[in-house]
Amino acid sequence: MRELYIANKNYSSWSLRPWVLMQQLQIPFTEQLVPFSQQGNFDKFRTFSPSGKVPCLVQKDQVVWDSLAIAEFLYESHSSVWPNDSKARAFARCAAAEMHSGFAALRNTCGMSCGHRVQLHIVSTALQLDIDRLSELFEQGIAQFGGPFLAGDTFSAADAFFAPVAFRMQSYDLAFSTEAKNYLERLLALPSMQIWYQQALAEVWIDDAHDQEIASHGKITADYRQIG
């Protein structure tokens, strides 16, 4: 049985990607949730992940410790991870890789918190460029491959890689194009995303560092977590 090690669902965008991929495609796994620690996570996460980071997939004696590597590892036994069409598959891989390595302003300004609603102090030029590029990317994929998902009519790893963007749009009310917003709302409505969201809101852990970073970028207008 595969074991997927993740951190808090409220905060961990990297954990969400393989989790929602396997949930949505019905790839069996056992969830191992290890919460973020106020004292730091590295030593604790190093007990299962060589990098000291999540996500990490363990299957028998194989350990895969990067979200994009996990997608490629799963593709070897589950072809539905990427689109069947070669052009769509190439586009999906490029899109996922761009998300994996880019969009620093979005990541740094809009840290993922499923439960928070935040009014940003300012939308910087760099953040707006990231939002515009994501809108362009989503529009291109849907126009080229027909939708409703990024690279065709079925959910793939490309969609999983943008699942955290959907939560960020919801939390920070980010102004994507109409087509991009509609796509992200479709992701939010997926059964797997709804399960993640409800479980994130029900978590009992608060990570002060994450919460302080979120508050530094905007005014918190609501907190839907069920803590206390």
C-alpha positions as CSV (number, residue, x, y, z in Angstrom):
1,M,0.0,0.0,0.0
2,R,1.2,3.5,-0.8
3,E,1.6,5.9,2.1
4,L,1.4,9.6,1.4
5,Y,3.0,11.8,4.0
6,I,1.5,15.3,4.2
7,A,1.3,18.3,6.6
8,N,-1.7,20.4,7.7
9,K,-4.4,20.6,5.1
10,N,-5.2,24.2,5.9
11,Y,-1.7,25.4,4.9
12,S,0.2,22.8,2.9
13,S,-0.3,23.5,-0.8
14,W,2.4,21.1,-1.8
15,S,0.7,18.3,0.1
16,L,-2.6,19.0,-1.7
17,R,-1.3,18.3,-5.1
18,P,-0.6,14.5,-4.9
19,W,-3.4,14.0,-2.4
20,V,-6.1,15.5,-4.7
21,L,-4.6,13.7,-7.7
22,M,-4.8,10.3,-6.1
23,Q,-8.2,11.0,-4.6
24,Q,-9.7,12.3,-7.8
25,L,-8.3,9.4,-9.9
26,Q,-9.1,6.8,-7.2
27,I,-5.5,5.7,-6.8
28,P,-5.4,3.9,-3.4
29,F,-3.2,5.3,-0.7
30,T,-3.0,5.7,3.1
31,E,-2.8,9.2,4.4
32,Q,-0.1,10.0,7.0
33,L,-0.6,13.5,8.3
34,V,2.3,15.0,10.3
35,P,1.4,18.6,11.5
36,F,3.8,21.5,11.2
37,S,5.7,22.1,14.4
38,Q,6.3,25.4,16.1
39,Q,9.9,24.3,16.7
40,G,10.5,23.5,13.1
41,N,9.7,20.6,10.9
42,F,12.9,19.4,9.3
43,D,14.1,16.8,11.9
44,K,10.5,15.4,12.2
45,F,9.9,15.2,8.5
46,R,13.4,13.7,7.9
47,T,12.1,10.5,9.6
48,F,10.2,9.7,6.5
49,S,11.3,12.2,3.8
50,P,15.0,12.6,2.6
51,S,14.5,16.3,2.0
52,G,12.8,17.0,5.3
53,K,9.8,18.3,3.3
54,V,6.3,17.1,2.3
55,P,4.7,15.6,0.4
56,C,6.5,12.2,0.4
57,L,5.2,9.0,-1.1
58,V,6.3,5.7,0.3
59,Q,5.6,2.4,-1.5
60,K,7.2,-0.6,-0.1
61,D,11.0,0.2,-0.3
62,Q,10.5,3.1,-2.7
63,V,10.5,6.7,-1.4
64,V,9.4,9.6,-3.7
65,W,9.8,13.0,-2.1
66,D,8.8,15.6,-4.6
67,S,5.3,16.4,-5.8
68,L,6.2,16.4,-9.5
69,A,8.2,13.2,-9.1
70,I,5.3,11.6,-7.3
71,A,3.0,12.4,-10.4
72,E,5.6,10.8,-12.7
73,F,6.0,7.8,-10.5
74,L,2.3,7.3,-10.3
75,Y,2.0,7.6,-14.1
76,E,4.1,4.5,-14.5
77,S,1.3,2.4,-13.1
78,H,-1.7,4.7,-13.7
79,S,-1.8,6.2,-17.2
80,S,-4.7,8.5,-16.3
81,V,-2.3,10.8,-14.4
82,W,-1.5,12.6,-17.6
83,P,-3.7,13.0,-20.8
84,N,-3.6,10.3,-23.4
85,D,-3.2,12.7,-26.3
86,S,0.5,13.5,-26.8
87,K,0.0,17.2,-27.4
88,A,-2.3,17.5,-24.4
89,R,0.2,15.5,-22.3
90,A,3.1,17.8,-23.3
91,F,1.1,20.9,-22.5
92,A,-0.1,19.5,-19.2
93,R,3.5,18.6,-18.2
94,C,4.7,22.1,-19.1
95,A,1.9,23.7,-17.2
96,A,2.6,21.6,-14.1
97,A,6.3,22.2,-14.3
98,E,5.8,26.0,-14.6
99,M,3.6,25.9,-11.5
100,H,6.2,23.7,-9.7
101,S,9.0,26.1,-10.3
102,G,7.4,29.5,-10.7
103,F,4.8,32.1,-9.6
104,A,7.0,33.2,-6.6
105,A,5.0,36.4,-6.0
106,L,1.7,34.4,-5.7
107,R,3.3,31.9,-3.3
108,N,5.0,34.6,-1.2
109,T,2.1,37.0,-1.0
110,C,-0.8,34.6,-0.8
111,G,0.2,31.8,1.5
112,M,-2.4,29.0,1.4
113,S,-4.9,29.0,4.2
114,C,-8.2,27.3,3.3
115,G,-9.9,28.9,6.3
116,H,-8.8,32.5,6.0
117,R,-10.4,35.3,3.9
118,V,-8.0,38.1,3.3
119,Q,-8.2,41.6,1.8
120,L,-4.7,42.2,0.5
121,H,-3.0,45.5,1.4
122,I,-1.7,45.8,-2.1
123,V,-1.6,43.7,-5.4
124,S,2.0,44.2,-6.4
125,T,3.1,44.4,-10.0
126,A,4.8,41.0,-9.6
127,L,1.6,39.4,-8.2
128,Q,-0.5,40.9,-11.0
129,L,1.9,39.4,-13.5
130,D,1.5,36.0,-11.9
131,I,-2.3,36.3,-12.0
132,D,-2.2,37.4,-15.6
133,R,0.1,34.6,-16.6
134,L,-2.1,32.0,-14.9
135,S,-5.2,33.4,-16.6
136,E,-3.5,33.2,-19.9
137,L,-2.3,29.6,-19.2
138,F,-5.8,28.4,-18.2
139,E,-7.4,30.1,-21.2
140,Q,-4.9,28.6,-23.6
141,G,-5.4,25.0,-22.2
142,I,-9.2,25.2,-22.2
143,A,-9.3,26.7,-25.7
144,Q,-6.8,24.3,-27.2
145,F,-8.1,21.1,-25.6
146,G,-11.8,21.8,-25.1
147,G,-12.0,21.8,-21.3
148,P,-13.6,21.6,-18.9
149,F,-10.2,20.7,-17.4
150,L,-6.9,22.2,-18.3
151,A,-5.8,19.7,-20.8
152,G,-9.0,18.1,-22.0
153,D,-12.2,16.5,-20.7
154,T,-10.7,14.6,-17.8
155,F,-8.8,15.6,-14.6
156,S,-5.1,15.1,-14.7
157,A,-2.0,16.0,-12.8
158,A,-2.0,19.4,-14.4
159,D,-5.2,20.3,-12.7
160,A,-3.9,18.9,-9.4
161,F,-0.9,21.2,-9.6
162,F,-3.2,24.2,-9.8
163,A,-5.6,23.1,-7.0
164,P,-3.8,25.3,-4.5
165,V,-4.3,28.3,-6.8
166,A,-8.1,27.7,-6.5
167,F,-7.9,27.9,-2.7
168,R,-5.8,31.0,-3.0
169,M,-8.3,32.7,-5.3
170,Q,-11.0,31.9,-2.8
171,S,-9.1,33.1,0.3
172,Y,-7.7,36.3,-1.3
173,D,-10.4,37.1,-3.8
174,L,-7.8,37.3,-6.6
175,A,-9.0,38.9,-9.8
176,F,-8.5,36.2,-12.5
177,S,-10.1,36.5,-15.9
178,T,-13.6,35.2,-16.3
179,E,-12.5,32.0,-18.0
180,A,-9.8,31.4,-15.5
181,K,-12.1,32.0,-12.5
182,N,-14.6,29.6,-13.9
183,Y,-12.0,26.9,-14.3
184,L,-10.7,27.5,-10.7
185,E,-14.3,27.3,-9.4
186,R,-14.7,24.0,-11.2
187,L,-11.7,22.7,-9.3
188,L,-13.1,24.0,-6.0
189,A,-16.3,22.1,-6.6
190,L,-14.6,18.7,-7.1
191,P,-15.6,16.1,-4.5
192,S,-11.9,15.6,-3.5
193,M,-11.4,19.4,-3.1
194,Q,-14.5,19.6,-0.9
195,I,-13.3,16.8,1.3
196,W,-9.9,18.5,1.7
197,Y,-11.5,21.8,2.4
198,Q,-13.8,20.5,5.1
199,Q,-11.0,18.5,6.8
200,A,-8.8,21.6,6.7
201,L,-11.4,23.7,8.5
202,A,-11.8,21.0,11.1
203,E,-8.1,20.8,12.0
204,V,-7.1,21.5,15.6
205,W,-3.6,22.8,14.8
206,I,-2.6,26.5,14.3
207,D,0.8,27.3,13.0
208,D,1.7,30.8,14.2
209,A,4.4,31.4,11.6
210,H,1.9,30.7,8.7
211,D,-0.8,32.8,10.3
212,Q,1.5,35.7,10.9
213,E,2.8,35.7,7.4
214,I,-0.8,35.7,6.1
215,A,-1.7,38.7,8.3
216,S,1.4,40.6,7.2
217,H,0.1,40.8,3.6
218,G,-3.5,41.8,4.2
219,K,-6.5,42.4,6.5
220,I,-8.1,39.1,7.7
221,T,-11.8,39.5,7.1
222,A,-12.9,36.0,8.2
223,D,-11.5,32.8,9.6
224,Y,-13.7,29.8,9.0
225,R,-11.6,27.3,10.9
226,Q,-13.5,25.4,13.7
227,I,-10.8,26.0,16.3
228,G,-12.1,26.9,19.8
